[in-house]
């Protein structure tokens, strides 16, 4: 006993030292974290096309090319069109514009070569590249149609005459993008590349070839070091909100789960220190959407502990010793924790693979947080609890006892819940139609999606970002009615860039007058340009495709793990329900749909699927234990009841973090936090009231059909 106590004391001292060490390194590394444009600013470069005015298609392709290039500096970089012939690039985390200007301004290097590396054509020899579909034997085959210049036609005819049956490598910026096989000599100046999996692949290849063959020459017309959009005040209040929220969560965990709650609070402190340190070590650019990923992973870290502690209470409640209850509790919680985290990790991996920009930033922080949360919950928390036990905390009163509760008849209200959900979901498209018919956009798209107006104002005196947020932004919001105003300060000058939704001529004049009246600026020095959305069509498509692929991947994983397609289908239906409900809130309340909209939806997807998995894990367990002696309805109600406390407690802890962020944050932070609050509440509701009900209805129907088939076979035999 003395030996165990000594081990417990040494172990506890050791883990506290590790927590302190990680906290120190985390604090020391905080200043080294790369922050995005919204949190720290960066370099803003504007290019203008030289020579003949380019077409809209050429400018869009060039923008896409630059977007891919600047992602090498940061996934959070933004590229958008300014006017008809300008492209603006904002790159966070850098301050030396000259170091990147020359590379970014060059057209993409596109070559067609044989497989030995000999160049056949360059991008200048390609006149056009278009995606299309041709019908072959009743099926669509996706292709890219190429047209060559006269000089390119001659070169290509000569090369393909010698290369029938061989591959031609199409290389863009040193990377192989396609390697089609020459079927015959191509002498007419046109050819098609086939073998595309889908139209999107054909479109991407055509765009790559086009941007590599552009003759548009770009020249830099201005470059500035710009300040953060949200300002230091937003960063400070967000950090304070995070600290206060974390403190409330720690107190709640200790109050609800006693000694295990204290172990969780220590483990979560270690988690925070580690994640800050790793963000700096891996040079991950942190933005508001990235913070969303961390919030979600903190919620999942708490969730893993709640699942374990609930299991321990249950084991103590059925008469097991504390030592046995701890071992069994961790063992029984393992499958739910692994399945819940792996499904979310799958989503993060797909989002990183297929996404771009802020989507990748979100996926990176989410994946990092999930891995750390599993580590701290399954190993650190367990180690701390063993130390407490060995020291002498062996009485059940330190761990709590979960008494048996009478199952709540959740299924009895299933039709009411389904009807309520359908009404809320239907309100979304109805309001979109109403908005569209009244001349408004279906959703309240912010400038990131629909573009807007960039106004450059030279003030008479230098203003800090906090002064701009407190004095200038309210004036702009009053004139424009836009809650998503973005401001950037050009370092070393008194110039401020104000980005708003698209303003009419009258609104521009009113804004100029208001700025002159309130701040004495010279209206002649106020300039305005129309800008495109920073979230391009390609980025929207990438995000949508990433969500679709992630959803399918999660469905397959749940199907594989639970060996029942109805579990997978119910979980995905609950997930889709949550997204549609939040979308309805965006539509009805006209919340601004911007870059935070994507982050919010992705957070809800990850949160919803995890909550549902926990309930399904208990349902699967109870089916094995009681499937033969209890009705299906009783097992479902019992499973949801047993996990109800976990569902509520996890939601409360995550909700606390977001609510404090909403209360203390600036307007742009609140714009993100409010939909997230709705999503967390909705995710809990769907997991408790809908997911299991959907599974029950599908399973009951299957059993009835099977019973009917057996009855028919039996009647046929007679």
C-alpha positions as CSV (number, residue, x, y, z in Angstrom):
1,X,0.0,0.0,0.0
2,X,2.8,2.4,0.9
3,X,4.5,1.5,-2.4
4,X,1.3,2.3,-4.3
5,X,0.9,5.6,-2.4
6,X,4.5,6.6,-3.2
7,X,3.9,5.8,-6.9
8,X,0.8,7.8,-6.9
9,X,2.4,10.9,-5.3
10,X,5.4,10.7,-7.7
11,X,3.1,10.2,-10.7
12,X,1.0,13.2,-9.7
13,X,4.0,15.4,-9.1
14,X,5.4,14.3,-12.5
15,X,2.2,15.0,-14.4
16,X,1.8,18.4,-12.7
17,X,5.4,19.2,-13.7
18,X,4.6,18.1,-17.3
19,X,1.4,20.3,-17.3
20,X,3.5,23.3,-16.0
21,X,6.2,22.7,-18.5
22,X,3.7,22.4,-21.4
23,X,1.9,25.5,-20.1
24,X,5.2,27.4,-20.1
25,X,6.2,26.3,-23.6
26,X,2.7,27.0,-24.8
27,X,2.8,30.5,-23.3
28,X,6.2,31.1,-24.8
29,X,5.1,29.8,-28.2
30,X,1.9,31.9,-28.3
31,X,3.7,34.9,-29.9
32,X,5.2,32.6,-32.6
33,X,1.8,31.4,-33.9
34,X,1.2,32.6,-37.4
35,X,-2.1,34.6,-37.4
36,X,-4.3,35.1,-40.4
37,X,-5.3,38.4,-42.0
38,X,-8.3,38.7,-39.7
39,X,-6.1,38.5,-36.6
40,X,-2.7,39.9,-37.6
41,X,-2.8,41.4,-41.1
42,X,-0.1,40.8,-43.7
43,X,0.9,41.9,-47.1
44,X,-1.6,43.2,-49.7
45,X,-0.5,43.3,-53.3
46,X,-2.5,44.6,-56.3
47,X,-1.7,43.6,-59.9
48,X,-3.0,45.1,-63.1
49,X,-3.1,43.4,-66.5
50,X,-0.8,45.0,-69.0
51,X,-1.6,45.6,-72.7
52,X,-4.9,44.7,-74.3
53,X,-7.8,44.5,-71.8
54,X,-8.3,40.8,-70.8
55,X,-11.6,39.0,-70.9
56,X,-13.5,38.1,-67.7
57,X,-12.6,34.4,-68.3
58,X,-8.9,35.3,-68.5
59,X,-9.0,37.3,-65.3
60,X,-10.9,34.5,-63.5
61,X,-8.4,31.9,-64.6
62,X,-5.5,34.1,-63.6
63,X,-7.1,34.6,-60.2
64,X,-7.4,30.8,-59.8
65,X,-3.7,30.4,-60.7
66,X,-2.6,32.9,-58.2
67,X,-4.8,31.4,-55.5
68,X,-3.1,28.1,-55.9
69,X,0.3,29.8,-55.8
70,X,-0.2,31.9,-52.7
71,X,-1.4,28.8,-50.8
72,X,2.3,27.9,-50.7
73,X,2.7,30.9,-48.3
74,X,-0.5,30.3,-46.4
75,X,-3.8,28.4,-46.9
76,X,-5.5,31.5,-45.5
77,X,-4.4,33.8,-48.3
78,X,-7.1,35.6,-50.3
79,X,-7.2,36.5,-54.0
80,X,-10.0,38.6,-55.4
81,X,-10.7,40.7,-58.5
82,X,-10.7,44.5,-58.2
83,X,-12.4,46.3,-61.1
84,X,-12.1,44.8,-64.5
85,X,-8.3,44.3,-64.8
86,X,-6.9,44.2,-61.3
87,X,-6.2,41.3,-59.0
88,X,-5.7,41.8,-55.3
89,X,-3.8,39.3,-53.1
90,X,-3.8,39.3,-49.3
91,X,-1.2,37.1,-47.7
92,X,-1.1,36.7,-43.9
93,X,2.0,36.2,-41.8
94,X,4.5,38.0,-44.1
95,X,5.7,41.5,-44.1
96,X,8.2,41.6,-47.0
97,X,6.3,42.2,-50.2
98,X,9.4,42.3,-52.4
99,X,10.3,38.7,-51.5
100,X,7.2,37.3,-53.3
101,X,6.4,39.9,-55.9
102,X,8.5,38.6,-58.7
103,X,7.3,35.0,-58.4
104,X,3.6,35.7,-58.1
105,X,3.6,38.0,-61.2
106,X,4.9,35.4,-63.6
107,X,2.4,33.4,-65.8
108,X,2.3,29.7,-65.0
109,X,4.8,27.5,-66.7
110,X,2.9,25.0,-68.9
111,X,4.7,22.5,-71.2
112,X,3.7,19.4,-73.2
113,X,6.6,17.0,-73.3
114,X,7.4,13.4,-74.3
115,X,8.1,11.0,-71.4
116,X,11.8,11.6,-71.8
117,X,11.2,15.2,-70.9
118,X,11.7,16.8,-74.3
119,X,9.4,19.8,-74.7
120,X,6.8,19.5,-77.5
121,X,4.7,22.6,-76.8
122,X,4.6,25.5,-74.3
123,X,1.5,27.2,-73.0
124,X,1.8,29.9,-75.6
125,X,1.0,27.3,-78.3
126,X,-2.5,26.5,-76.8
127,X,-5.3,28.8,-78.0
128,X,-8.1,27.4,-75.8
129,X,-9.0,24.6,-73.5
130,X,-12.7,23.7,-72.7
131,X,-14.3,21.0,-70.7
132,X,-17.1,19.0,-72.2
133,X,-19.0,15.7,-72.5
134,X,-19.4,13.4,-75.5
135,X,-21.9,10.5,-75.8
136,X,-20.2,7.2,-76.2
137,X,-22.5,4.1,-76.5
138,X,-25.2,5.9,-74.6
139,X,-23.0,7.1,-71.8
140,X,-21.4,10.5,-71.2
141,X,-17.6,10.6,-71.4
142,X,-15.9,13.7,-70.0
143,X,-13.2,15.3,-72.1
144,X,-11.1,18.4,-72.5
145,X,-11.1,19.9,-76.0
146,X,-7.9,21.7,-77.0
147,X,-7.3,24.2,-79.8
148,X,-3.8,25.1,-80.8
149,X,-2.3,28.2,-82.4
150,X,-1.0,27.9,-86.0
151,X,2.5,27.5,-84.7
152,X,1.3,25.0,-82.1
153,X,-0.7,23.1,-84.7
154,X,2.5,22.5,-86.7
155,X,4.6,21.5,-83.7
156,X,1.9,19.1,-82.4
157,X,1.3,17.5,-85.8
158,X,5.0,16.7,-86.1
159,X,5.3,15.3,-82.6
160,X,2.1,13.2,-82.6
161,X,3.0,11.6,-85.9
162,X,6.0,10.1,-84.2
163,X,4.3,9.3,-80.9
164,X,1.2,7.2,-81.7
165,X,0.7,4.8,-78.8
166,X,2.9,6.9,-76.5
167,X,2.0,9.3,-73.7
168,X,2.4,13.1,-73.7
169,X,3.1,14.6,-70.3
170,X,1.2,17.9,-69.5
171,X,3.2,19.6,-66.8
172,X,2.2,22.8,-65.0
173,X,4.7,24.6,-62.7
174,X,6.8,21.4,-62.5
175,X,3.9,19.1,-61.6
176,X,2.3,16.4,-63.8
177,X,-1.3,17.2,-64.3
178,X,-2.2,14.7,-67.1
179,X,-0.6,12.1,-69.3
180,X,-2.9,11.3,-72.2
181,X,-1.9,8.6,-74.8
182,X,-1.7,9.6,-78.5
183,X,-4.2,7.6,-80.4
184,X,-3.3,8.9,-83.9
185,X,-1.5,11.8,-85.5
186,X,-3.2,15.1,-84.8
187,X,-2.8,17.5,-87.7
188,X,-5.9,19.6,-87.6
189,X,-5.0,21.9,-84.7
190,X,-7.6,20.4,-82.4
191,X,-7.7,17.4,-80.1
192,X,-9.5,16.0,-77.0
193,X,-8.2,14.5,-73.8
194,X,-10.5,11.8,-72.6
195,X,-10.5,9.5,-69.5
196,X,-11.8,12.1,-67.1
197,X,-13.7,10.6,-64.1
198,X,-16.2,13.4,-64.0
199,X,-17.0,16.9,-65.3
200,X,-15.2,18.5,-62.4
201,X,-12.0,16.8,-63.2
202,X,-12.3,17.9,-66.9
203,X,-13.1,21.5,-65.8
204,X,-10.0,21.6,-63.5
205,X,-7.7,20.3,-66.2
206,X,-9.1,22.7,-68.7
207,X,-8.6,25.6,-66.3
208,X,-5.0,24.6,-65.5
209,X,-4.2,24.4,-69.2
210,X,-5.8,27.8,-69.8
211,X,-4.1,29.6,-67.0
212,X,-0.8,28.1,-68.1
213,X,-1.3,29.5,-71.6
214,X,-2.5,33.0,-70.7
215,X,-0.7,35.8,-72.4
216,X,-1.9,38.2,-69.7
217,X,1.0,40.0,-68.3
218,X,0.6,41.3,-64.7
219,X,2.4,44.3,-63.2
220,X,2.4,45.3,-59.6
221,X,0.8,48.7,-59.0
222,X,0.9,48.8,-55.3
223,X,1.9,46.7,-52.3
224,X,1.1,47.4,-48.6
225,X,1.6,45.9,-45.2
226,X,-1.9,45.9,-43.8
227,X,-3.1,45.6,-40.3
228,X,-5.4,43.0,-38.9
229,X,-9.1,43.2,-39.9
230,X,-10.5,42.4,-36.5
231,X,-7.9,44.5,-34.5
232,X,-6.1,43.7,-31.3
233,X,-9.3,44.3,-29.3
234,X,-10.9,41.3,-31.1
235,X,-7.8,39.1,-30.3
236,X,-7.7,40.2,-26.7
237,X,-11.4,39.7,-26.0
238,X,-11.3,36.3,-27.7
239,X,-8.4,35.2,-25.6
240,X,-10.1,36.4,-22.4
241,X,-13.4,34.7,-23.5
242,X,-11.5,31.5,-24.1
243,X,-9.8,31.7,-20.6
244,X,-13.1,32.5,-18.9
245,X,-14.9,29.8,-20.8
246,X,-12.2,27.3,-19.9
247,X,-12.4,28.2,-16.3
248,X,-16.2,27.8,-16.2
249,X,-15.8,24.4,-17.9
250,X,-13.2,23.2,-15.4
251,X,-15.4,24.3,-12.4
252,X,-18.4,22.5,-14.0
253,X,-16.5,19.3,-14.6
254,X,-15.3,19.2,-11.0
255,X,-18.8,20.0,-9.6
256,X,-20.4,17.4,-11.8
257,X,-17.9,14.6,-11.6
258,X,-15.9,15.3,-8.4
259,X,-12.4,13.8,-8.4
260,X,-12.5,12.6,-12.1
261,X,-13.6,16.1,-13.0
262,X,-10.4,17.5,-11.4
263,X,-8.4,14.9,-13.3
264,X,-10.1,16.1,-16.5
265,X,-9.4,19.8,-15.7
266,X,-5.7,19.0,-15.3
267,X,-5.6,16.9,-18.5
268,X,-7.5,19.7,-20.4
269,X,-4.9,22.3,-19.1
270,X,-2.2,20.0,-20.6
271,X,-4.2,19.8,-23.8
272,X,-4.4,23.6,-24.2
273,X,-0.6,24.0,-23.6
274,X,0.1,21.3,-26.2
275,X,-2.2,22.6,-28.8
276,X,-0.7,26.2,-28.6
277,X,2.8,24.8,-28.7
278,X,2.0,22.6,-31.8
279,X,0.3,25.4,-33.6
280,X,3.5,27.3,-33.4
281,X,5.8,24.3,-34.1
282,X,3.9,23.3,-37.3
283,X,3.5,27.0,-38.4
284,X,-0.2,26.6,-38.8
285,X,-1.9,29.9,-39.7
286,X,-4.6,30.6,-37.2
287,X,-7.8,32.5,-38.2
288,X,-11.3,32.8,-36.8
289,X,-12.3,29.6,-38.6
290,X,-9.2,27.9,-37.2
291,X,-10.3,29.0,-33.7
292,X,-13.7,27.2,-34.5
293,X,-11.8,24.0,-35.1
294,X,-10.1,24.4,-31.7
295,X,-13.4,25.1,-29.9
296,X,-14.9,22.0,-31.5
297,X,-11.9,19.9,-30.4
298,X,-12.1,21.2,-26.9
299,X,-15.7,20.2,-26.8
300,X,-14.7,16.7,-28.0
301,X,-11.9,16.5,-25.4
302,X,-14.5,17.3,-22.7
303,X,-16.9,14.8,-24.3
304,X,-14.4,12.0,-24.1
305,X,-14.0,12.6,-20.4
306,X,-17.7,12.8,-19.8
307,X,-18.3,9.5,-21.6
308,X,-15.6,7.8,-19.4
309,X,-16.8,9.4,-16.1
310,X,-20.4,8.5,-16.8
311,X,-19.4,4.9,-17.4
312,X,-17.4,4.9,-14.1
313,X,-20.4,6.2,-12.2
314,X,-22.6,3.4,-13.8
315,X,-20.1,0.7,-12.8
316,X,-20.0,2.0,-9.2
317,X,-23.8,2.2,-9.2
318,X,-24.1,-1.6,-10.0
319,X,-21.8,-2.5,-7.1
320,X,-18.3,-2.7,-8.5
321,X,-15.3,-1.5,-6.6
322,X,-13.8,1.9,-7.5
323,X,-10.7,0.2,-8.9
324,X,-12.8,-2.2,-11.1
325,X,-15.1,0.6,-12.1
326,X,-12.2,2.8,-13.4
327,X,-10.8,-0.1,-15.5
328,X,-14.2,-1.1,-16.8
329,X,-15.4,2.5,-17.4
330,X,-12.4,3.3,-19.6
331,X,-12.8,0.0,-21.5
332,X,-16.5,0.5,-22.2
333,X,-16.0,4.1,-23.2
334,X,-13.2,3.3,-25.7
335,X,-15.4,2.3,-28.7
336,X,-17.6,5.4,-28.5
337,X,-14.6,7.7,-28.1
338,X,-12.7,6.1,-31.0
339,X,-15.7,5.9,-33.3
340,X,-16.8,9.5,-32.6
341,X,-13.3,10.9,-33.0
342,X,-12.4,8.9,-36.1
343,X,-15.6,9.9,-37.9
344,X,-14.8,13.6,-37.3
345,X,-11.1,12.9,-38.2
346,X,-12.2,11.5,-41.5
347,X,-14.2,14.7,-42.1
348,X,-11.1,16.8,-41.2
349,X,-8.9,14.7,-43.6
350,X,-11.3,15.0,-46.5
351,X,-11.8,18.8,-45.9
352,X,-8.0,19.3,-45.9
353,X,-7.6,17.2,-49.1
354,X,-10.4,18.7,-51.1
355,X,-10.8,22.1,-49.4
356,X,-8.9,25.3,-49.9
357,X,-8.3,28.5,-48.0
358,X,-10.1,28.8,-44.7
359,X,-11.5,25.3,-45.1
360,X,-8.0,23.9,-44.9
361,X,-7.2,26.0,-41.9
362,X,-10.2,24.7,-40.1
363,X,-9.4,21.1,-41.0
364,X,-5.9,21.4,-39.8
365,X,-6.7,22.8,-36.3
366,X,-9.6,20.4,-36.0
367,X,-7.5,17.3,-36.8
368,X,-4.7,18.4,-34.5
369,X,-7.2,19.0,-31.7
370,X,-8.9,15.7,-32.1
371,X,-5.7,13.7,-31.9
372,X,-4.6,15.6,-28.8
373,X,-8.0,15.3,-27.2
374,X,-8.0,11.5,-27.6
375,X,-4.5,11.3,-26.2
376,X,-5.3,13.4,-23.1
377,X,-8.6,11.6,-22.4
378,X,-7.5,8.1,-22.9
379,X,-4.0,8.3,-21.4
380,X,-3.4,11.4,-19.3
381,X,-6.8,11.5,-17.6
382,X,-6.5,7.7,-16.9
383,X,-3.0,8.2,-15.5
384,X,-4.1,11.0,-13.2
385,X,-7.0,9.0,-11.9
386,X,-4.8,6.0,-11.1
387,X,-2.5,8.4,-9.2
388,X,-5.4,9.7,-7.2
389,X,-6.6,6.2,-6.4
390,X,-3.1,5.1,-5.3
391,X,-2.7,8.1,-3.1
392,X,-5.8,7.0,-1.1
393,X,-8.8,8.4,-2.8
394,X,-10.5,5.0,-3.0
395,X,-14.0,5.8,-1.7
396,X,-16.9,5.8,-4.1
397,X,-18.0,9.2,-2.8
398,X,-15.0,10.8,-4.6
399,X,-16.2,9.5,-7.9
400,X,-20.0,9.7,-7.7
401,X,-22.7,7.0,-8.3
402,X,-25.1,7.0,-11.1
403,X,-28.4,5.7,-10.0
404,X,-30.7,3.8,-12.3
405,X,-33.1,6.1,-14.0
406,X,-36.5,5.1,-15.4
407,X,-36.3,5.2,-19.2
408,X,-37.9,8.3,-20.8
409,X,-40.2,7.5,-23.7
410,X,-38.3,9.5,-26.3
411,X,-39.8,7.5,-29.1
412,X,-43.3,8.4,-28.1
413,X,-42.6,12.0,-29.3
414,X,-40.8,11.0,-32.5
415,X,-43.6,12.1,-34.9
416,X,-43.9,15.5,-33.1
417,X,-40.1,16.0,-33.4
418,X,-40.1,15.0,-37.0
419,X,-42.9,17.4,-37.8
420,X,-41.3,20.2,-35.9
421,X,-38.0,19.7,-37.7
422,X,-39.6,19.6,-41.1
423,X,-41.4,22.9,-40.3
424,X,-38.2,24.6,-39.3
425,X,-36.3,23.2,-42.3
426,X,-39.0,24.2,-44.7
427,X,-38.9,27.8,-43.4
428,X,-35.4,28.1,-45.0
429,X,-36.3,27.6,-48.7
430,X,-39.6,29.5,-48.2
431,X,-37.8,32.5,-46.9
432,X,-35.1,32.2,-49.6
433,X,-37.9,32.3,-52.2
434,X,-39.5,35.3,-50.5
435,X,-36.2,37.1,-50.4
436,X,-35.4,36.3,-54.0
437,X,-38.9,37.4,-55.2
438,X,-38.6,40.7,-53.4
439,X,-35.4,41.6,-55.2
440,X,-33.0,40.5,-52.4
441,X,-30.5,37.7,-52.6
442,X,-31.8,34.3,-51.3
443,X,-29.3,34.5,-48.5
444,X,-27.5,37.6,-47.1
445,X,-24.2,37.0,-48.8
446,X,-21.3,38.9,-47.4
447,X,-18.5,40.4,-49.5
448,X,-16.5,37.2,-49.3
449,X,-19.2,35.5,-51.4
450,X,-20.7,38.2,-53.5
451,X,-18.0,40.8,-53.7
452,X,-18.4,44.4,-52.5
453,X,-16.9,47.8,-52.4
454,X,-13.3,48.7,-51.3
455,X,-13.0,52.3,-50.1
456,X,-9.6,53.8,-49.4
457,X,-9.7,56.7,-47.0
458,X,-6.7,58.9,-46.0
459,X,-7.3,60.3,-42.5
460,X,-5.7,63.4,-41.2
461,X,-4.1,61.6,-38.3
462,X,-2.8,58.1,-37.6
463,X,-5.5,55.9,-36.0
464,X,-4.9,52.5,-34.3
465,X,-7.0,49.5,-35.3
466,X,-8.9,49.7,-32.0
467,X,-9.7,53.4,-32.7
468,X,-10.8,52.4,-36.2
469,X,-13.1,49.7,-34.8
470,X,-14.5,52.0,-32.1
471,X,-15.0,55.2,-34.2
472,X,-14.9,54.5,-37.9
473,X,-16.7,51.2,-38.2
474,X,-19.9,52.4,-36.4
475,X,-20.2,55.3,-38.9
476,X,-19.8,52.9,-41.9
477,X,-22.3,50.4,-40.4
478,X,-24.8,53.2,-39.9
479,X,-24.6,54.2,-43.6
480,X,-24.4,50.8,-45.2
481,X,-26.4,48.6,-42.7
482,X,-23.5,46.1,-43.1
483,X,-22.5,44.2,-39.9
484,X,-19.6,42.6,-41.7
485,X,-17.5,45.6,-42.4
486,X,-13.8,44.8,-42.7
487,X,-11.1,47.4,-42.1
488,X,-7.4,47.2,-42.8
489,X,-4.7,49.8,-41.9
490,X,-1.9,50.5,-44.3
491,X,1.2,50.5,-42.1
492,X,3.3,53.6,-42.2
493,X,0.5,55.8,-43.5
494,X,-2.8,57.2,-42.3
495,X,-4.7,55.3,-45.0
496,X,-7.4,52.8,-44.1
497,X,-9.0,50.3,-46.4
498,X,-12.7,49.8,-45.7
499,X,-14.5,46.8,-47.3
500,X,-18.3,46.6,-47.3
501,X,-21.0,44.9,-49.3
502,X,-21.5,46.4,-52.8
503,X,-22.6,50.1,-52.4
504,X,-24.8,52.1,-54.7
505,X,-23.7,55.5,-56.0
506,X,-25.9,57.2,-53.5
507,X,-24.5,55.1,-50.6
508,X,-20.9,55.8,-51.7
509,X,-21.7,59.5,-51.7
510,X,-23.4,59.3,-48.3
511,X,-20.4,57.4,-46.9
512,X,-17.9,59.9,-48.3
513,X,-19.9,62.7,-46.7
514,X,-20.2,61.0,-43.4
515,X,-16.5,60.4,-43.2
516,X,-15.8,64.0,-44.1
517,X,-18.2,65.2,-41.5
518,X,-17.1,63.0,-38.7
519,X,-13.3,62.9,-39.3
520,X,-12.6,65.9,-41.5
521,X,-11.1,63.8,-44.3
522,X,-10.7,65.2,-47.8
523,X,-13.5,63.7,-50.0
524,X,-11.3,64.1,-53.1
525,X,-8.8,61.6,-51.6
526,X,-11.5,59.0,-51.0
527,X,-11.4,56.3,-53.7
528,X,-13.7,53.3,-54.2
529,X,-13.4,50.2,-56.3
530,X,-15.7,47.2,-56.9
531,X,-14.1,43.9,-55.7
532,X,-15.1,40.3,-56.3
533,X,-15.8,37.9,-53.5
534,X,-12.6,36.5,-51.9
535,X,-14.3,33.1,-51.9
536,X,-14.1,32.1,-55.5
537,X,-16.4,29.7,-57.3
538,X,-13.6,27.2,-57.2
539,X,-13.3,27.5,-53.4
540,X,-17.1,27.1,-53.0
541,X,-17.0,24.0,-55.2
542,X,-14.1,22.6,-53.3
543,X,-15.8,23.2,-50.0
544,X,-19.1,21.6,-51.2
545,X,-17.3,18.6,-52.7
546,X,-15.3,18.2,-49.5
547,X,-18.4,18.1,-47.4
548,X,-20.1,15.6,-49.7
549,X,-17.1,13.3,-49.8
550,X,-16.6,13.6,-46.1
551,X,-20.3,12.7,-45.5
552,X,-20.0,9.6,-47.7
553,X,-16.8,8.6,-46.0
554,X,-18.3,8.9,-42.6
555,X,-21.4,6.9,-43.7
556,X,-19.1,4.1,-45.0
557,X,-17.1,4.1,-41.7
558,X,-20.2,4.0,-39.5
559,X,-21.7,1.2,-41.7
560,X,-18.4,-0.8,-41.4
561,X,-18.1,-0.3,-37.6
562,X,-21.8,-0.8,-36.7
563,X,-22.3,-3.4,-39.4
564,X,-25.8,-1.9,-40.1
565,X,-26.5,0.6,-42.8
566,X,-29.5,2.0,-40.8
567,X,-27.1,3.3,-38.2
568,X,-25.1,5.0,-40.8
569,X,-28.1,6.4,-42.7
570,X,-29.7,7.7,-39.5
571,X,-26.5,9.5,-38.4
572,X,-26.1,11.1,-41.8
573,X,-29.8,12.2,-41.9
574,X,-29.4,13.8,-38.4
575,X,-26.3,15.5,-39.7
576,X,-28.0,16.9,-42.8
577,X,-31.0,17.9,-40.5
578,X,-28.6,20.1,-38.4
579,X,-27.1,21.8,-41.4
580,X,-30.5,22.5,-43.0
581,X,-31.9,23.9,-39.7
582,X,-28.9,26.3,-39.3
583,X,-29.3,27.3,-42.9
584,X,-32.9,28.1,-42.2
585,X,-31.8,30.4,-39.4
586,X,-29.4,32.1,-41.8
587,X,-32.3,32.6,-44.2
588,X,-35.0,33.7,-41.8
589,X,-32.8,36.0,-39.6
590,X,-30.7,37.2,-42.6
591,X,-27.4,36.4,-40.9
592,X,-24.4,37.3,-43.0
593,X,-23.1,34.4,-45.1
594,X,-19.3,34.8,-45.3
595,X,-16.2,32.8,-44.7
596,X,-17.3,32.1,-41.1
597,X,-20.5,30.5,-42.6
598,X,-18.3,27.7,-44.1
599,X,-16.5,27.3,-40.8
600,X,-19.7,27.2,-38.8
601,X,-21.3,24.6,-41.0
602,X,-18.2,22.4,-40.9
603,X,-18.1,22.7,-37.1
604,X,-21.7,21.6,-36.9
605,X,-21.0,18.6,-39.1
606,X,-18.2,17.4,-36.8
607,X,-20.1,18.1,-33.6
608,X,-23.4,16.5,-34.7
609,X,-21.9,13.2,-35.9
610,X,-19.9,12.8,-32.7
611,X,-22.9,13.2,-30.5
612,X,-24.9,10.7,-32.5
613,X,-22.2,8.1,-32.5
614,X,-22.1,8.1,-28.6
615,X,-25.8,7.3,-28.5
616,X,-25.6,4.6,-31.2
617,X,-22.6,3.0,-29.4
618,X,-24.8,2.6,-26.3
619,X,-27.7,1.3,-28.4
620,X,-25.5,-1.2,-30.1
621,X,-24.3,-2.4,-26.7
622,X,-27.8,-2.7,-25.3
623,X,-29.0,-4.6,-28.4
624,X,-26.3,-7.3,-27.7
625,X,-27.2,-7.5,-24.0
626,X,-31.0,-7.2,-24.0
627,X,-32.0,-7.7,-27.6
628,X,-33.6,-11.1,-26.9
629,X,-35.6,-10.2,-23.8
630,X,-36.7,-6.5,-24.4
631,X,-38.6,-4.8,-27.1
632,X,-36.8,-2.7,-29.6
633,X,-38.7,0.4,-28.4
634,X,-37.6,-0.2,-24.8
635,X,-34.0,-0.7,-25.8
636,X,-33.9,2.6,-27.8
637,X,-35.5,4.6,-25.0
638,X,-33.2,3.1,-22.5
639,X,-30.1,3.8,-24.6
640,X,-31.0,7.4,-25.1
641,X,-31.9,7.9,-21.4
642,X,-28.6,6.4,-20.3
643,X,-26.6,8.8,-22.5
644,X,-28.9,11.8,-22.0
645,X,-26.8,13.3,-19.1
646,X,-23.7,12.9,-21.2
647,X,-25.4,14.7,-24.2
648,X,-26.5,17.6,-22.0
649,X,-23.3,18.0,-20.1
650,X,-21.1,17.9,-23.3
651,X,-23.4,20.5,-25.0
652,X,-23.3,22.7,-21.9
653,X,-19.5,22.7,-21.7
654,X,-19.1,23.4,-25.5
655,X,-21.9,26.0,-25.3
656,X,-20.2,27.8,-22.4
657,X,-17.1,28.4,-24.6
658,X,-19.1,29.8,-27.5
659,X,-21.6,31.9,-25.4
660,X,-18.7,33.6,-23.5
661,X,-17.1,34.3,-26.9
662,X,-20.4,35.8,-28.1
663,X,-20.8,37.9,-25.0
664,X,-17.3,39.3,-25.0
665,X,-16.5,39.3,-28.7
666,X,-16.6,42.1,-31.3
667,X,-19.3,42.1,-34.0
668,X,-17.5,39.9,-36.4
669,X,-16.8,37.3,-33.7
670,X,-20.5,37.4,-32.6
671,X,-21.5,36.9,-36.3
672,X,-19.6,33.6,-36.1
673,X,-20.6,32.6,-32.5
674,X,-24.4,33.0,-32.8
675,X,-25.0,30.4,-35.6
676,X,-22.6,28.1,-33.7
677,X,-24.8,28.3,-30.6
678,X,-27.8,27.4,-32.7
679,X,-25.8,24.5,-34.3
680,X,-24.7,23.1,-30.9
681,X,-28.3,23.1,-29.5
682,X,-29.6,21.7,-32.8
683,X,-26.9,19.0,-32.8
684,X,-27.9,17.8,-29.3
685,X,-31.6,17.8,-30.2
686,X,-31.1,15.8,-33.4
687,X,-28.9,13.3,-31.6
688,X,-31.3,12.7,-28.7
689,X,-34.6,13.1,-30.4
690,X,-34.2,12.3,-34.1
691,X,-31.2,10.0,-34.8
692,X,-32.4,7.0,-32.7
693,X,-36.0,7.6,-33.8
694,X,-35.0,7.4,-37.4
695,X,-33.0,4.2,-36.8
696,X,-36.0,2.8,-34.9
697,X,-38.5,3.6,-37.7
698,X,-36.2,2.1,-40.4
699,X,-35.5,-1.0,-38.3
700,X,-39.2,-1.5,-37.4
701,X,-40.2,-1.2,-41.0
702,X,-37.6,-3.8,-42.0
703,X,-38.8,-6.2,-39.3
704,X,-42.4,-5.8,-40.4
705,X,-41.4,-6.5,-44.0
706,X,-39.5,-9.6,-43.0
707,X,-42.4,-10.8,-40.9
708,X,-44.8,-10.2,-43.8
709,X,-42.5,-12.2,-46.1
710,X,-42.3,-15.1,-43.7
711,X,-46.1,-15.1,-43.4
712,X,-46.5,-15.2,-47.1
713,X,-44.0,-18.1,-47.4
714,X,-45.8,-19.9,-44.6
715,X,-49.2,-19.4,-46.3
716,X,-47.8,-20.6,-49.6
717,X,-46.6,-23.8,-48.1
718,X,-50.0,-24.5,-46.8
